[in-house]
């Protein structure tokens, strides 16, 4: 993946997240699924990350945010030595995200 492709992908992800946020930073979705080079990451968007994103233009956000904060995270690793892990909070580098999905509506399990 080239640097330009990474920037475009990051812009698209941040734009999608920003469009799904309420004015107070509450996401309009339940969970995010990030497909990364090391595994599938599933968790809830961090409120502080969301609130910071709301106060920025998309161009400024892409240059300022190199990681995304997720809470209540599970990771399904691609390697066999650690098939599944859980974390209270995990920070994922945006340039490591290869694909993503938003799951459920806010307040839905």
DSSP file (Angstrom, degrees, kcal/mol; ACC not computed):
  #  RESIDUE AA STRUCTURE BP1 BP2  ACC     N-H-->O    O-->H-N    N-H-->O    O-->H-N    TCO  KAPPA ALPHA  PHI   PSI    X-CA   Y-CA   Z-CA
    1    1 A X              0   0    0      0, 0.0     2,-0.1     0, 0.0     0, 0.0   0.000 360.0 360.0 360.0 129.6    0.0    0.0    0.0
    2    2 A X     >  -     0   0    0      1,-0.1     4,-2.1     4,-0.0     5,-0.1  -0.375 360.0-109.1 -82.8 165.1    1.5    3.4   -1.0
    3    3 A X  H  > S+     0   0    0      1,-0.2     4,-2.3     2,-0.2     5,-0.2   0.902 119.5  52.2 -59.9 -42.9    1.4    6.4    1.2
    4    4 A X  H  > S+     0   0    0      1,-0.2     4,-2.3     2,-0.2    -1,-0.2   0.898 109.4  48.9 -63.0 -41.4   -1.2    8.1   -1.0
    5    5 A X  H  > S+     0   0    0      2,-0.2     4,-2.5     1,-0.2    -1,-0.2   0.885 109.8  52.6 -64.6 -38.6   -3.5    5.1   -0.8
    6    6 A X  H  X S+     0   0    0     -4,-2.1     4,-2.7     2,-0.2    -2,-0.2   0.920 109.3  48.8 -62.5 -44.5   -3.1    5.1    3.0
    7    7 A X  H  X S+     0   0    0     -4,-2.3     4,-2.9     2,-0.2    -2,-0.2   0.926 112.2  48.3 -61.9 -45.6   -4.1    8.7    3.2
    8    8 A X  H  X S+     0   0    0     -4,-2.3     4,-2.2     2,-0.2    -2,-0.2   0.907 113.5  47.2 -61.5 -42.7   -7.1    8.2    1.0
    9    9 A X  H  X S+     0   0    0     -4,-2.5     4,-2.3     2,-0.2    -2,-0.2   0.897 113.0  48.7 -66.2 -41.5   -8.2    5.2    3.0
   10   10 A X  H  X S+     0   0    0     -4,-2.7     4,-2.8     2,-0.2     5,-0.3   0.921 110.6  51.2 -63.6 -44.9   -7.7    7.1    6.3
   11   11 A X  H  X S+     0   0    0     -4,-2.9     4,-2.5     1,-0.2    -2,-0.2   0.914 110.6  49.3 -57.3 -44.7   -9.7   10.0    4.9
   12   12 A X  H  X S+     0   0    0     -4,-2.2     4,-2.2     2,-0.2    -1,-0.2   0.916 113.1  45.9 -64.0 -43.8  -12.5    7.7    4.0
   13   13 A X  H  X S+     0   0    0     -4,-2.3     4,-2.5     2,-0.2    -2,-0.2   0.946 115.1  45.7 -65.2 -48.5  -12.6    6.0    7.4
   14   14 A X  H  X S+     0   0    0     -4,-2.8     4,-2.7     1,-0.2    -2,-0.2   0.873 112.6  51.8 -63.3 -37.1  -12.5    9.2    9.3
   15   15 A X  H  X S+     0   0    0     -4,-2.5     4,-2.2    -5,-0.3    -1,-0.2   0.911 110.5  48.3 -64.4 -43.3  -15.1   10.8    7.1
   16   16 A X  H  X S+     0   0    0     -4,-2.2     4,-1.1     2,-0.2    -2,-0.2   0.922 114.0  46.2 -63.1 -45.6  -17.4    7.8    7.6
   17   17 A X  H >< S+     0   0    0     -4,-2.5     3,-0.7     1,-0.2     4,-0.3   0.943 112.4  50.3 -61.7 -48.2  -16.9    7.9   11.4
   18   18 A X  H >< S+     0   0    0     -4,-2.7     3,-1.2     1,-0.3    -1,-0.2   0.880 108.5  52.3 -60.2 -39.8  -17.4   11.7   11.5
   19   19 A X  H 3< S+     0   0    0     -4,-2.2    -1,-0.3     1,-0.2    -2,-0.2   0.757 108.3  52.7 -67.4 -24.3  -20.7   11.5    9.5
   20   20 A X  T << S+     0   0    0     -4,-1.1     8,-2.4    -3,-0.7     2,-0.3   0.364  90.1 102.3 -93.7   4.8  -22.0    8.9   12.0
   21   21 A X  B <   -A   27   0A   0     -3,-1.2     6,-0.2    -4,-0.3     2,-0.1  -0.702  66.3-133.2 -95.1 141.0  -21.4   10.9   15.1
   22   22 A X    >   -     0   0    0      4,-2.9     3,-2.3    -2,-0.3    32,-0.1  -0.393  40.8 -95.1 -75.6 164.8  -24.0   12.9   17.1
   23   23 A X  T 3  S+     0   0    0      1,-0.3    -1,-0.1     2,-0.1    -2,-0.0   0.746 127.0  53.2 -56.7 -24.5  -23.2   16.5   18.0
   24   24 A X  T 3  S-     0   0    0      2,-0.1    -1,-0.3    30,-0.0    27,-0.1   0.428 123.9-102.0 -90.9   1.7  -21.9   15.3   21.5
   25   25 A X  S <  S+     0   0    0     -3,-2.3     2,-0.4     1,-0.3    -2,-0.1   0.420  74.1 143.4  95.1  -0.7  -19.6   12.7   19.9
   26   26 A X        -     0   0    0     24,-0.1    -4,-2.9     1,-0.1    -1,-0.3  -0.589  52.0-121.6 -72.6 128.1  -21.8    9.7   20.5
   27   27 A X  B     -A   21   0A   0     -2,-0.4    -6,-0.2    -6,-0.2    -1,-0.1  -0.416   3.3-139.9 -72.3 146.8  -21.4    7.2   17.6
   28   28 A X  S    S+     0   0    0     -8,-2.4    78,-0.6   -11,-0.2     2,-0.3   0.157  84.9  65.6 -87.7  17.7  -24.6    6.3   15.7
   29   29 A X  E    S-B  105   0B   0     76,-0.3    76,-0.3     1,-0.1    75,-0.2  -0.931  76.2-134.7-136.3 159.0  -23.3    2.7   15.5
   30   30 A X  E    S-     0   0B   0     73,-1.4     2,-0.3    74,-1.1    74,-0.2   0.960  78.7  -0.4 -79.9 -55.4  -22.6    0.0   18.0
   31   31 A X  E     -B  103   0B   0     72,-2.3    72,-3.2    13,-0.1     2,-0.4  -0.905  57.4-135.7-135.6 160.7  -19.3   -1.4   17.1
   32   32 A X  E     -BC 102  43B   0     11,-3.3    11,-2.1    -2,-0.3     2,-0.5  -0.922  11.8-156.2-112.1 144.0  -16.5   -1.0   14.5
   33   33 A X  E     -BC 101  42B   0     68,-2.8    68,-2.0    -2,-0.4     2,-0.5  -0.989  11.2-168.9-118.9 122.6  -14.8   -3.9   12.8
   34   34 A X  E     -BC 100  41B   0      7,-3.3     7,-3.0    -2,-0.5     2,-0.7  -0.945  12.8-150.4-113.4 128.4  -11.3   -3.1   11.5
   35   35 A X  E     +BC  99  40B   0     64,-2.9    63,-3.6    -2,-0.5    64,-1.2  -0.878  31.4 170.7 -97.4 113.4   -9.5   -5.6    9.3
   36   36 A X  E     -B   97   0B   0      3,-2.4    61,-0.2    -2,-0.7     3,-0.1  -0.554  49.6 -97.8-117.1 178.8   -5.8   -5.1    9.9
   37   37 A X  S    S+     0   0    0     59,-0.7     3,-0.1     1,-0.2    60,-0.1   0.753 122.6  41.8 -69.7 -23.6   -2.6   -6.9    9.0
   38   38 A X  S    S-     0   0    0      1,-0.3    40,-2.1    58,-0.1    41,-0.5   0.610 125.2 -59.2-101.2 -13.7   -2.5   -8.8   12.3
   39   39 A X  E     - D   0  77B   0     38,-0.3    -3,-2.4    39,-0.1     2,-0.6  -0.976  65.6 -51.2 162.2-173.8   -6.2   -9.7   12.6
   40   40 A X  E     -CD  35  76B   0     36,-2.1    36,-2.7    -2,-0.3     2,-0.5  -0.851  47.6-160.2 -97.5 123.0   -9.8   -8.6   12.9
   41   41 A X  E     -CD  34  75B   0     -7,-3.0    -7,-3.3    -2,-0.6     2,-0.4  -0.902   9.3-176.9-109.4 127.2  -10.4   -6.0   15.6
   42   42 A X  E     +CD  33  74B   0     32,-2.8    32,-2.6    -2,-0.5     2,-0.3  -0.990  25.0 114.7-127.0 127.4  -13.9   -5.4   16.9
   43   43 A X  E     -C   32   0B   0    -11,-2.1   -11,-3.3    -2,-0.4     2,-0.4  -0.980  58.9 -78.5-171.7-179.3  -14.7   -2.7   19.5
   44   44 A X  E     - D   0  71B   0     27,-3.0    27,-3.5    -2,-0.3   -13,-0.1  -0.797  51.0-104.3 -99.8 139.0  -16.5    0.5   20.4
   45   45 A X  E     - D   0  70B   0     -2,-0.4    25,-0.2    25,-0.2     2,-0.2  -0.359  39.0-110.7 -62.2 134.0  -15.2    3.8   19.3
   46   46 A X     >  -     0   0    0     23,-2.7     4,-2.2     1,-0.1    23,-0.2  -0.479  18.6-138.8 -67.8 133.8  -13.5    5.8   22.1
   47   47 A X  H  > S+     0   0    0      1,-0.2     4,-2.8     2,-0.2     5,-0.2   0.884 101.7  52.0 -63.7 -41.1  -15.5    8.8   23.1
   48   48 A X  H  > S+     0   0    0      2,-0.2     4,-2.3     1,-0.2    -1,-0.2   0.923 110.1  49.4 -62.4 -43.3  -12.5   11.1   23.5
   49   49 A X  H  > S+     0   0    0      1,-0.2     4,-2.2     2,-0.2    -2,-0.2   0.930 112.9  48.0 -58.8 -45.7  -11.3   10.2   20.0
   50   50 A X  H  X S+     0   0    0     -4,-2.2     4,-2.0     1,-0.2    -2,-0.2   0.910 111.2  49.2 -63.7 -44.2  -14.8   10.9   18.6
   51   51 A X  H  X S+     0   0    0     -4,-2.8     4,-1.1     1,-0.2    -1,-0.2   0.884 111.7  49.0 -65.1 -38.5  -15.2   14.2   20.3
   52   52 A X  H  < S+     0   0    0     -4,-2.3     3,-0.4    -5,-0.2    -1,-0.2   0.905 109.5  53.0 -65.3 -40.6  -11.7   15.3   19.1
   53   53 A X  H >< S+     0   0    0     -4,-2.2     3,-1.4     1,-0.2    -2,-0.2   0.873 103.2  57.7 -63.0 -38.3  -12.7   14.3   15.6
   54   54 A X  H 3< S+     0   0    0     -4,-2.0    -1,-0.2     1,-0.3    -2,-0.2   0.843 102.6  54.4 -61.3 -34.7  -15.9   16.3   15.6
   55   55 A X  T 3< S+     0   0    0     -4,-1.1     2,-0.3    -3,-0.4    -1,-0.3   0.381 101.8  72.9 -83.2   5.4  -13.9   19.5   16.3
   56   56 A X  S <  S-     0   0    0     -3,-1.4     2,-0.1    -4,-0.2     3,-0.0  -0.859  80.0-115.4-122.4 152.7  -11.7   19.2   13.3
   57   57 A X     >  -     0   0    0     -2,-0.3     4,-2.8     1,-0.1     5,-0.2  -0.452  39.0-110.1 -72.9 160.1  -11.9   19.5    9.6
   58   58 A X  H  > S+     0   0    0      1,-0.2     4,-2.4     2,-0.2     5,-0.2   0.897 118.7  51.3 -61.4 -41.0  -11.3   16.3    7.7
   59   59 A X  H  > S+     0   0    0      1,-0.2     4,-1.3     2,-0.2    -1,-0.2   0.908 113.7  44.4 -62.8 -41.8   -8.0   17.5    6.3
   60   60 A X  H  > S+     0   0    0      2,-0.2     4,-1.5     1,-0.2    -2,-0.2   0.890 111.8  53.5 -69.4 -39.7   -6.8   18.4    9.8
   61   61 A X  H  X S+     0   0    0     -4,-2.8     4,-2.7     1,-0.2    -2,-0.2   0.914 106.0  52.3 -62.3 -44.5   -8.1   15.2   11.3
   62   62 A X  H  < S+     0   0    0     -4,-2.4    -1,-0.2     1,-0.2    -2,-0.2   0.854 113.2  44.1 -63.1 -34.7   -6.3   13.0    8.8
   63   63 A X  H  < S+     0   0    0     -4,-1.3    -1,-0.2    -5,-0.2    -2,-0.2   0.750 118.9  43.4 -81.6 -22.4   -3.0   14.7    9.5
   64   64 A X  H  < S+     0   0    0     -4,-1.5     2,-0.7    -3,-0.2    -2,-0.2   0.791 102.5  67.2 -91.3 -31.2   -3.5   14.7   13.3
   65   65 A X     <  +     0   0    0     -4,-2.7    -1,-0.1    -5,-0.2     3,-0.1  -0.824  41.1 156.6-103.0 113.8   -4.8   11.2   14.0
   66   66 A X  S    S+     0   0    0     -2,-0.7    28,-2.5     1,-0.1    29,-0.5   0.532  71.1  38.7-105.8 -12.8   -2.5    8.3   13.4
   67   67 A X  E    S- E   0  93B   0     26,-0.3     2,-0.4    27,-0.1    26,-0.2  -0.942  70.4-139.5-134.0 156.8   -4.3    5.9   15.7
   68   68 A X  E     - E   0  92B   0     24,-2.4    24,-2.2    -2,-0.3     2,-0.5  -0.955  19.0-135.0-116.1 138.4   -7.9    5.1   16.4
   69   69 A X  E     - E   0  91B   0     -2,-0.4   -23,-2.7    22,-0.2     2,-0.4  -0.810  24.6-179.5 -97.0 126.9   -9.0    4.4   20.0
   70   70 A X  E     -DE  45  90B   0     20,-2.6    20,-2.6    -2,-0.5     2,-0.3  -0.962  10.3-155.3-125.1 145.0  -11.4    1.5   20.6
   71   71 A X  E    S+DE  44  89B   0    -27,-3.5   -27,-3.0    -2,-0.4    18,-0.2  -0.806  72.9  21.3-114.7 158.1  -12.9    0.3   23.9
   72   72 A X  E    S-     0   0B   0     16,-2.3     2,-0.3    -2,-0.3    -1,-0.2   0.958  90.3-175.8  50.5  61.7  -14.2   -3.2   24.9
   73   73 A X  E     - E   0  87B   0     14,-2.5    14,-2.5    -3,-0.2     2,-0.4  -0.666  27.0-170.6-101.4 140.1  -12.0   -4.8   22.1
   74   74 A X  E     -DE  42  86B   0    -32,-2.6   -32,-2.8    -2,-0.3     2,-0.5  -0.987   9.0-161.2-122.5 142.3  -11.7   -8.3   20.8
   75   75 A X  E     -DE  41  85B   0     10,-3.0    10,-2.1    -2,-0.4     2,-0.9  -0.983   9.2-159.5-125.3 122.6   -9.0   -9.3   18.4
   76   76 A X  E     -DE  40  84B   0    -36,-2.7   -36,-2.1    -2,-0.5     8,-0.2  -0.862  26.1-147.5 -98.1 100.3   -9.1  -12.4   16.3
   77   77 A X  E     -D   39   0B   0      6,-1.2   -38,-0.3    -2,-0.9   -39,-0.1  -0.362  12.9-141.6 -71.6 145.7   -5.4  -12.9   15.4
   78   78 A X  S    S+     0   0    0    -40,-2.1    -1,-0.1    -2,-0.1   -39,-0.1   0.772  82.3  80.8 -74.5 -27.1   -4.5  -14.4   12.0
   79   79 A X  S    S-     0   0    0    -41,-0.5     3,-0.4     3,-0.2    -2,-0.1  -0.445  80.6-132.2 -80.8 157.0   -1.6  -16.3   13.6
   80   80 A X  S >  S+     0   0    0      1,-0.2     3,-0.5    -2,-0.1    -1,-0.1   0.673  94.3  73.7 -82.5 -17.9   -2.2  -19.5   15.5
   81   81 A X  T 3  S+     0   0    0      1,-0.3    -1,-0.2     2,-0.1     2,-0.2   0.751 113.4  20.3 -72.8 -21.5   -0.2  -18.7   18.6
   82   82 A X  T 3  S+     0   0    0     -3,-0.4    -5,-0.5     1,-0.1    -1,-0.3  -0.640  70.4 174.8-144.3  81.2   -2.8  -16.3   20.0
   83   83 A X    <   +     0   0    0     -3,-0.5    -6,-1.2    -2,-0.2     2,-0.4   0.873  68.5   9.4 -62.8 -41.0   -6.2  -16.9   18.3
   84   84 A X  E     +E   76   0B   0     -8,-0.2     2,-0.3     2,-0.0    -8,-0.2  -1.000  62.9 176.4-143.7 140.2   -8.3  -14.4   20.3
   85   85 A X  E     -E   75   0B   0    -10,-2.1   -10,-3.0    -2,-0.4     2,-0.4  -0.974  13.2-151.5-138.4 153.3   -7.5  -11.6   22.8
   86   86 A X  E     -E   74   0B   0     -2,-0.3     2,-0.3   -12,-0.2   -12,-0.2  -0.953  12.8-178.0-126.3 149.1   -9.6   -9.1   24.6
   87   87 A X  E     -E   73   0B   0    -14,-2.5   -14,-2.5    -2,-0.4     3,-0.2  -0.991  32.5-138.4-142.9 146.6   -8.6   -5.6   25.8
   88   88 A X  E    S+     0   0B   0     -2,-0.3   -16,-2.3     1,-0.3     2,-0.3   0.894  98.0   6.7 -68.1 -40.4  -10.3   -2.8   27.7
   89   89 A X  E     -E   71   0B   0    -18,-0.2     2,-0.4   -17,-0.1    -1,-0.3  -0.997  68.9-179.0-146.0 139.1   -8.8   -0.3   25.3
   90   90 A X  E     -E   70   0B   0    -20,-2.6   -20,-2.6    -2,-0.3     2,-0.5  -1.000  15.6-150.4-141.0 139.3   -6.7   -0.7   22.2
   91   91 A X  E     -E   69   0B   0     -2,-0.4     2,-0.5   -22,-0.2   -22,-0.2  -0.950  16.1-165.9-110.2 124.4   -5.1    1.8   19.9
   92   92 A X  E     -E   68   0B   0    -24,-2.2   -24,-2.4    -2,-0.5     2,-0.2  -0.931  24.4-118.0-114.4 130.7   -4.8    0.8   16.2
   93   93 A X  E >   -E   67   0B   0     -2,-0.5     3,-1.6   -26,-0.2     4,-0.4  -0.479  18.6-140.4 -64.7 129.6   -2.6    2.6   13.7
   94   94 A X  G >  S+     0   0    0    -28,-2.5     3,-1.2     1,-0.3    -1,-0.2   0.825 100.7  60.1 -63.1 -32.1   -4.8    3.9   10.9
   95   95 A X  G 3  S+     0   0    0    -29,-0.5    -1,-0.3     1,-0.2    -2,-0.1   0.572 100.0  58.2 -74.8  -4.9   -2.3    3.1    8.3
   96   96 A X  G <  S+     0   0    0     -3,-1.6   -59,-0.7   -60,-0.0     2,-0.5   0.524  81.0 103.8 -95.2  -8.8   -2.6   -0.6    9.3
   97   97 A X  E <   +B   36   0B   0     -3,-1.2   -61,-0.2    -4,-0.4     3,-0.1  -0.637  40.3 173.7 -79.3 123.3   -6.4   -0.7    8.7
   98   98 A X  E     -     0   0B   0    -63,-3.6     2,-0.3    -2,-0.5   -62,-0.2   0.642  67.5  -7.1-101.5 -21.3   -7.1   -2.5    5.4
   99   99 A X  E     -B   35   0B   0    -64,-1.2   -64,-2.9     2,-0.0    -1,-0.3  -0.967  63.7-165.1-166.0 166.3  -10.9   -2.5    5.7
  100  100 A X  E     -B   34   0B   0     -2,-0.3     2,-0.3   -66,-0.2   -66,-0.2  -0.990   6.7-166.1-158.8 160.5  -13.7   -1.6    8.1
  101  101 A X  E     -B   33   0B   0    -68,-2.0   -68,-2.8    -2,-0.3     2,-0.5  -0.987  17.9-137.9-149.1 148.2  -17.3   -2.0    8.9
  102  102 A X  E     -B   32   0B   0     -2,-0.3     2,-0.4   -70,-0.2   -70,-0.2  -0.950  26.7-158.2-108.1 128.8  -19.8   -0.2   11.3
  103  103 A X  E     -B   31   0B   0    -72,-3.2   -72,-2.3    -2,-0.5   -73,-1.4  -0.903  42.7 -15.6-116.5 133.2  -22.1   -2.7   13.1
  104  104 A X  E    S-     0   0B   0     -2,-0.4   -74,-1.1   -75,-0.2     2,-0.2   0.271  77.9 -79.7  69.9 165.3  -25.5   -2.0   14.7
  105  105 A X  E >   -B   29   0B   0    -76,-0.3     3,-2.3     1,-0.1   -76,-0.3  -0.639  63.1 -71.1 -98.9 163.2  -27.1    1.2   15.7
  106  106 A X  T 3  S+     0   0    0    -78,-0.6   -76,-0.2     1,-0.3    -1,-0.1  -0.233 121.7  16.8 -56.3 133.9  -26.3    3.1   18.8
  107  107 A X  T 3  S+     0   0    0      1,-0.3     2,-0.3   -78,-0.2    -1,-0.3   0.364  97.7 120.3  85.7  -5.4  -27.6    1.4   21.9
  108  108 A X    <         0   0    0     -3,-2.3    -1,-0.3     1,-0.1   -79,-0.0  -0.729 360.0 360.0 -93.3 141.8  -28.0   -1.9   20.1
  109  109 A X              0   0    0     -2,-0.3    -1,-0.1    -3,-0.1    -3,-0.1   0.449 360.0 360.0 -84.3 360.0  -26.1   -5.0   21.3
